[in-house]
């Protein structure tokens, strides 16, 4: 489990195909930047751009994960060198500064706009229609591993189908300490809906 509070911005330094061909996935070597790794053991989980991955190798300031082809097909930002948001798994001794996050990406969103509003910036994202029922005003959502609050949400017809368009306000601190600063209109982002909303929907939809 995670909180969606990014601990550091790291960098994917190398992407190497795993043995077994194109369908096997890739191995990522990641420079952890300022993220301390002294308490990280092989087998521990680290969220990379919101996707939970298992540490298979580590040094004092870097670690390695294997990403399956299935994970690559359901996420963005894990298939090429570049900056990534990092968070170590939550312990029961830590403050829950964001919200409970599983690190399982539910879908890909597309940035509609990212514009200044005073000192902050408004991030507007189009989410797949199937995630619409999980997105609510003042509810929580994870974007590329960052826990954020939905300020506005509406269901729209867009192109060939329906989308759920939601708006988030990003304060200067969040922009400074995460990779969200690099987003532009058209950028793809990893989305994870609120954990509680997921279970509520299941309870309401279950028959019997």
Secondary structure, DSSP 8 states (H G I E B T S, - for coil): -B-S---EEEEEEEEEE-TT-GGG-EEEEEE-TT---TT--TT-EEEETTEEEEEEEE-SSEEEEEE-HHHHHH-SSSSSSEEEEEEE---TTS---S--B-----EEEEEEEEEEETTEEEEEEEEEGGGGGG--TT-EEEETTEEEEEEEEEEEEETTEEEEEEEEEE-HHHHHHSGGGG--TT-EEEEEE-HHHHHHHHHHH---
